[in-house]
Amino acid sequence: MTQSSTIKQQQAQRILELFAIARQRYLDAEGNPRRTPTGLKGDDYMTDEERQEALVLGRQIFPQEYIDNTARSIKPVES
């Protein structure tokens, strides 16, 4: 395994840890375990520092082209 892939694995592990921490906060706040928060600021149960770290890690893990293609394919949920 190359050093680059090892670093990417560590970054991916850290971002998963951040999501797990946020999920536990949501559940501790008596959130519905069958529902997923929207992920928007204020409904993601992350601190500003955790949110910023997750954004930086996401940009390091995923190439910009992947992010752009994914963003185009997401359709807004109609209320």
N, CA, C and O of each residue as an XYZ file, in Angstrom:
316
protein
N       0.849     -1.171      0.000
C       0.000      0.000      0.000
C       0.896      1.236      0.000
O       1.875      1.301      0.744
N       0.561      2.198     -0.824
C       1.386      3.392     -0.909
C       1.072      4.330      0.250
O       0.033      4.229      0.903
N       1.998      5.236      0.476
C       1.807      6.210      1.557
C       0.579      7.076      1.277
O      -0.146      7.440      2.203
N       0.344      7.405      0.014
C      -0.798      8.228     -0.364
C      -2.118      7.544     -0.020
O      -3.031      8.181      0.506
N      -2.222      6.243     -0.317
C      -3.467      5.539     -0.012
C      -3.641      5.352      1.490
O      -4.769      5.347      1.983
N      -2.542      5.197      2.221
C      -2.614      5.099      3.676
C      -3.129      6.402      4.271
O      -3.957      6.386      5.182
N      -2.648      7.515      3.767
C      -3.108      8.832      4.239
C      -4.581      9.008      3.927
O      -5.337      9.481      4.776
N      -5.004      8.640      2.727
C      -6.420      8.749      2.352
C      -7.292      7.875      3.255
O      -8.389      8.281      3.638
N      -6.813      6.689      3.594
C      -7.567      5.818      4.502
C      -7.691      6.452      5.888
O      -8.750      6.383      6.512
N      -6.619      7.064      6.363
C      -6.656      7.737      7.661
C      -7.614      8.925      7.624
O      -8.344      9.168      8.584
N      -7.610      9.657      6.524
C      -8.519     10.790      6.377
C      -9.968     10.303      6.341
O     -10.845     10.901      6.964
N     -10.210      9.231      5.618
C     -11.561      8.676      5.538
C     -12.011      8.187      6.908
O     -13.164      8.383      7.292
N     -11.109      7.555      7.642
C     -11.449      7.084      8.992
C     -11.803      8.265      9.893
O     -12.745      8.188     10.682
N     -11.059      9.338      9.775
C     -11.323     10.510     10.620
C     -12.680     11.131     10.281
O     -13.421     11.514     11.185
N     -13.009     11.236      9.012
C     -14.290     11.829      8.634
C     -15.441     10.940      9.129
O     -16.483     11.453      9.540
N     -15.261      9.626      9.093
C     -16.275      8.722      9.638
C     -16.425      8.908     11.146
O     -17.533      8.844     11.678
N     -15.305      9.140     11.832
C     -15.348      9.412     13.276
C     -16.137     10.685     13.555
O     -16.941     10.725     14.486
N     -15.915     11.722     12.759
C     -16.646     12.979     12.940
C     -18.144     12.768     12.754
O     -18.946     13.294     13.524
N     -18.523     12.001     11.736
C     -19.939     11.715     11.501
C     -20.529     10.896     12.650
O     -21.678     11.112     13.036
N     -19.759      9.966     13.194
C     -20.237      9.136     14.306
C     -20.444      9.982     15.561
O     -21.414      9.785     16.293
N     -19.535     10.920     15.806
C     -19.677     11.823     16.954
C     -20.948     12.652     16.805
O     -21.720     12.794     17.754
N     -21.159     13.195     15.616
C     -22.352     14.008     15.362
C     -23.615     13.168     15.501
O     -24.606     13.638     16.059
N     -23.597     11.954     15.009
C     -24.760     11.063     15.111
C     -25.092     10.770     16.570
O     -26.259     10.759     16.961
N     -24.048     10.533     17.374
C     -24.282     10.256     18.789
C     -24.866     11.478     19.490
O     -25.742     11.340     20.344
N     -24.394     12.663     19.144
C     -24.978     13.888     19.719
C     -26.458     13.992     19.361
O     -27.285     14.349     20.199
N     -26.776     13.683     18.127
C     -28.165     13.715     17.661
C     -29.013     12.748     18.485
O     -30.102     13.105     18.934
N     -28.525     11.541     18.681
C     -29.272     10.550     19.453
C     -29.377     10.954     20.924
O     -30.419     10.753     21.549
N     -28.305     11.521     21.479
C     -28.321     11.988     22.867
C     -29.328     13.118     23.070
O     -29.862     13.303     24.163
N     -29.576     13.867     22.003
C     -30.555     14.962     22.061
C     -31.968     14.433     21.788
O     -32.886     15.194     21.479
N     -32.114     13.112     21.909
C     -33.386     12.419     21.707
C     -33.900     12.521     20.274
O     -35.103     12.601     20.026
N     -32.949     12.515     19.337
C     -33.317     12.482     17.932
C     -33.878     11.118     17.568
O     -33.576     10.115     18.215
N     -34.684     11.093     16.541
C     -35.303      9.859     16.075
C     -34.233      8.969     15.444
O     -33.629      9.355     14.443
N     -33.984      7.778     16.012
C     -32.936      6.917     15.463
C     -33.244      6.405     14.057
O     -32.355      5.886     13.383
N     -34.475      6.541     13.614
C     -34.841      6.101     12.259
C     -34.735      7.230     11.241
O     -34.943      7.015     10.047
N     -34.416      8.412     11.704
C     -34.315      9.573     10.832
C     -32.861     10.015     10.760
O     -32.099      9.857     11.714
N     -32.502     10.559      9.639
C     -31.169     11.122      9.482
C     -31.297     12.635      9.426
O     -32.107     13.153      8.657
N     -30.509     13.360     10.227
C     -30.549     14.819     10.121
C     -30.213     15.264      8.696
O     -29.582     14.523      7.942
N     -30.634     16.461      8.336
C     -30.439     16.941      6.963
C     -28.973     17.116      6.603
O     -28.605     17.019      5.432
N     -28.137     17.373      7.594
C     -26.732     17.622      7.321
C     -26.440     19.098      7.118
O     -25.287     19.495      6.948
N     -27.488     19.909      7.137
C     -27.295     21.348      7.010
C     -26.815     21.915      8.334
O     -27.101     21.363      9.397
N     -26.087     23.018      8.266
C     -25.600     23.657      9.479
C     -26.786     23.923     10.402
O     -27.811     24.456      9.977
N     -26.635     23.550     11.642
C     -27.708     23.705     12.602
C     -28.519     22.431     12.764
O     -29.241     22.277     13.749
N     -28.410     21.517     11.811
C     -29.104     20.236     11.895
C     -28.125     19.089     11.665
O     -28.535     17.971     11.350
N     -26.838     19.365     11.822
C     -25.839     18.319     11.599
C     -25.165     17.875     12.893
O     -24.413     16.901     12.897
N     -25.429     18.582     13.993
C     -24.893     18.235     15.310
C     -23.371     18.192     15.330
O     -22.773     17.416     16.074
N     -22.746     19.040     14.498
C     -21.295     19.180     14.494
C     -20.941     20.568     15.007
O     -21.687     21.528     14.815
N     -19.792     20.654     15.662
C     -19.295     21.972     16.030
C     -18.763     22.629     14.756
O     -18.546     21.955     13.749
N     -18.557     23.937     14.806
C     -17.996     24.629     13.642
C     -16.632     24.050     13.263
O     -16.312     23.912     12.083
N     -15.831     23.712     14.283
C     -14.500     23.156     14.018
C     -14.600     21.776     13.361
O     -13.851     21.472     12.432
N     -15.524     20.945     13.847
C     -15.695     19.618     13.246
C     -16.206     19.727     11.816
O     -15.762     18.993     10.934
N     -17.133     20.638     11.592
C     -17.686     20.838     10.251
C     -16.584     21.270      9.292
O     -16.497     20.765      8.173
N     -15.743     22.204      9.732
C     -14.647     22.684      8.893
C     -13.650     21.555      8.608
O     -13.180     21.409      7.480
N     -13.329     20.760      9.633
C     -12.406     19.641      9.434
C     -12.985     18.631      8.446
O     -12.267     18.125      7.584
N     -14.273     18.338      8.566
C     -14.921     17.394      7.651
C     -14.890     17.920      6.217
O     -14.656     17.153      5.283
N     -15.121     19.212      6.037
C     -15.072     19.799      4.696
C     -13.670     19.698      4.096
O     -13.509     19.335      2.931
N     -12.671     20.020      4.894
C     -11.285     19.949      4.412
C     -10.926     18.509      4.052
O     -10.342     18.256      2.998
N     -11.275     17.570      4.927
C     -10.975     16.162      4.650
C     -11.710     15.675      3.402
O     -11.137     14.954      2.586
N     -12.963     16.062      3.254
C     -13.731     15.657      2.078
C     -13.095     16.150      0.798
O     -13.055     15.434     -0.202
N     -12.601     17.369      0.829
C     -11.944     17.926     -0.369
C     -10.627     17.227     -0.659
O     -10.215     17.130     -1.815
N      -9.961     16.738      0.387
C      -8.703     16.025      0.185
C      -8.935     14.598     -0.312
O      -8.141     14.067     -1.089
N     -10.017     13.991      0.137
C     -10.297     12.595     -0.212
C     -10.873     12.472     -1.616
O     -10.464     11.602     -2.386
N     -11.828     13.348     -1.951
C     -12.541     13.230     -3.220
C     -12.050     14.271     -4.215
O     -11.899     15.440     -3.860
N     -11.799     13.864     -5.457
C     -11.383     14.831     -6.474
C     -12.527     15.799     -6.785
O     -13.698     15.440     -6.662
N     -12.193     16.997     -7.180
C     -13.186     18.038     -7.464
C     -14.189     17.583     -8.526
O     -15.374     17.904     -8.434
N     -13.730     16.846     -9.521
C     -14.624     16.364    -10.577
C     -15.716     15.460     -9.994
O     -16.873     15.540    -10.406
N     -15.352     14.609     -9.044
C     -16.333     13.733     -8.401
C     -17.364     14.563     -7.635
O     -18.563     14.290     -7.701
N     -16.895     15.567     -6.916
C     -17.796     16.435     -6.147
C     -18.746     17.161     -7.088
O     -19.946     17.230     -6.823
N     -18.222     17.702     -8.183
C     -19.057     18.425     -9.141
C     -20.120     17.512     -9.759
O     -21.281     17.902     -9.881
N     -19.723     16.305    -10.144
C     -20.668     15.365    -10.753
C     -21.736     14.931     -9.766
O     -22.905     14.807    -10.130
N     -21.344     14.701     -8.525
C     -22.302     14.290     -7.499
C     -23.282     15.413     -7.212
O     -24.482     15.173     -7.079
N     -22.783     16.630     -7.116
C     -23.653     17.771     -6.828
C     -24.692     17.961     -7.931
O     -25.837     18.313     -7.648
N     -24.306     17.732     -9.175
C     -25.245     17.877    -10.294
C     -26.316     16.792    -10.274
O     -27.439     17.020    -10.724
N     -25.974     15.613     -9.754
C     -26.916     14.503     -9.803
C     -27.912     14.497     -8.641
O     -28.896     13.758     -8.667
N     -27.657     15.317     -7.628
C     -28.558     15.371     -6.474
C     -29.763     16.228     -6.813
O     -29.630     17.368     -7.260
N     -30.938     15.662     -6.594
C     -32.162     16.386     -6.867
C     -32.744     16.867     -5.549
O     -32.813     16.089     -4.597
N     -33.162     18.120     -5.462
C     -33.737     18.615     -4.216
C     -35.031     17.867     -3.858
O     -35.805     17.472     -4.731
N     -35.235     17.690     -2.569
C     -36.449     17.044     -2.082
C     -37.558     18.092     -2.053
O     -37.391     19.183     -1.509
N     -38.677     17.740     -2.644
C     -39.804     18.663     -2.642
C     -40.648     18.426     -1.406
O     -40.933     17.283     -1.047
N     -41.043     19.503     -0.760
C     -41.840     19.384      0.468
C     -43.306     19.247      0.154
O     -44.125     19.136      1.066
